Amino acid sequence: MDTTPMKTVIIHGQAHEGSTCRIARMIAEKTGGETVEFFLPRDFGQFCTGCTACFTKGEDKCPHRAALAPILAAMDAADVIILASPVYVFHATGAMKAFLDHLGWQWMAHRPKGIMFGKQGVCVATAAGAGVKSTLKDLAHSLFYWGVGRIEKLGMAVSATDWDGVSDKKKAAIEKKTAAIAARLKFCRGRVTPTLKTKAMFGIMRMVQKKGWNPIDVDYWKKNGWLGKERPWKKRQ
Ligand SMILES: Cc1cc2nc3c(=O)[nH]c(=O)nc-3n(C[C@H](O)[C@H](O)[C@H](O)COP(=O)(O)O)c2cc1C
């Protein structure tokens, strides 16, 4: 059993401390351990240039690699990755999307990190009224395709534009939901097995890699043994 403090990284899709930020922090606080936070676009505000170097030459060839590095390192070290975004016109904020665009190379279709399959992820979204579902989907797509083994979602229509405007009744519901999520995160630590859906997607991507359309991806899958019998969720013998 892992007795080291749980590590959580929160990537905030906005740079202010409103309802979304509060809810994400409540989950991290209830989970306990260490938390590292990044606020977008303050801590990373670049737009993908579309050069595709990350896909064809390697992620270290991204023109924004230096700015991205601290966030990637924190995500690699974390047990739990929280992606939190207010709903902006039914979707995640532009800042969050710009960040996620930079990680297309670590989707399962390319070079997913083996360590992601043992991690847990949480998507947090708040709206004044509508758009939570599509926003959670925006966030969950990336966690799923990175290979994150277990994903929680917490969406709230808070009927407010800031935390002070959120009713006591809603705050009580948020307390309950964040406590339940934190309890599950703690319980599942060290025993995350990816869902059947993740394993099936990995299998499809494996077939694509067997056909081999992007040499550096194929090489990566071969080196990891994933075109043979190894799988990222299995411990190496
Ligand atoms: C640019 C912008 C677009 C928004 N679009 C929506 C929307 O599509 N649906 C909605 O219900 N609320 C929308 N809102 C309201 C916020 O999603 C809502 O107040 C949210 O709880 C704010 O979170 P925060 O306190 O973390 O900033 C929008 C707010 C802004 C600033």
The ligand as a MOL file (V3000), in Angstrom:
LIG
                    3D

  0  0  0     0  0            999 V3000
M  V30 BEGIN CTAB
M  V30 COUNTS 31 33 0 0 0
M  V30 BEGIN ATOM
M  V30 1 C -17.7360 34.4190 -21.4490 0
M  V30 2 C -18.7070 33.6850 -20.5680 0
M  V30 3 C -19.5460 32.7600 -21.1360 0
M  V30 4 C -20.4720 32.0610 -20.3520 0
M  V30 5 N -21.2720 31.1230 -20.9290 0
M  V30 6 C -22.1700 30.4660 -20.1700 0
M  V30 7 C -23.0160 29.4670 -20.7540 0
M  V30 8 O -22.9250 29.1220 -21.9200 0
M  V30 9 N -23.9320 28.8740 -19.9520 0
M  V30 10 C -24.0870 29.2240 -18.6260 0
M  V30 11 O -24.9480 28.6730 -17.9690 0
M  V30 12 N -23.2650 30.1170 -18.0440 0
M  V30 13 C -22.3180 30.7580 -18.7740 0
M  V30 14 N -21.4780 31.6630 -18.1900 0
M  V30 15 C -21.5280 31.8450 -16.7230 0
M  V30 16 C -20.4920 30.9800 -16.0000 0
M  V30 17 O -20.3080 29.7240 -16.5900 0
M  V30 18 C -20.8700 30.7220 -14.5600 0
M  V30 19 O -21.1940 31.9000 -13.8970 0
M  V30 20 C -19.7680 29.9720 -13.8200 0
M  V30 21 O -20.2680 29.4160 -12.6430 0
M  V30 22 C -18.6040 30.8870 -13.5040 0
M  V30 23 O -17.6000 30.1610 -12.8590 0
M  V30 24 P -16.4420 30.9010 -12.0460 0
M  V30 25 O -17.0940 31.5130 -10.8220 0
M  V30 26 O -15.5000 29.8130 -11.7110 0
M  V30 27 O -15.8770 31.9250 -12.9710 0
M  V30 28 C -20.5400 32.3490 -18.9590 0
M  V30 29 C -19.6780 33.2900 -18.3970 0
M  V30 30 C -18.7740 33.9530 -19.1870 0
M  V30 31 C -17.8400 34.9510 -18.5480 0
M  V30 END ATOM
M  V30 BEGIN BOND
M  V30 1 1 1 2
M  V30 2 1 2 3
M  V30 3 2 2 30
M  V30 4 2 3 4
M  V30 5 1 4 5
M  V30 6 1 4 28
M  V30 7 2 5 6
M  V30 8 1 6 7
M  V30 9 1 6 13
M  V30 10 2 7 8
M  V30 11 1 7 9
M  V30 12 1 9 10
M  V30 13 2 10 11
M  V30 14 1 10 12
M  V30 15 2 12 13
M  V30 16 1 13 14
M  V30 17 1 14 15
M  V30 18 1 14 28
M  V30 19 1 15 16
M  V30 20 1 16 17
M  V30 21 1 16 18
M  V30 22 1 18 19
M  V30 23 1 18 20
M  V30 24 1 20 21
M  V30 25 1 20 22
M  V30 26 1 22 23
M  V30 27 1 23 24
M  V30 28 2 24 25
M  V30 29 1 24 26
M  V30 30 1 24 27
M  V30 31 2 28 29
M  V30 32 1 29 30
M  V30 33 1 30 31
M  V30 END BOND
M  V30 END CTAB
M  END
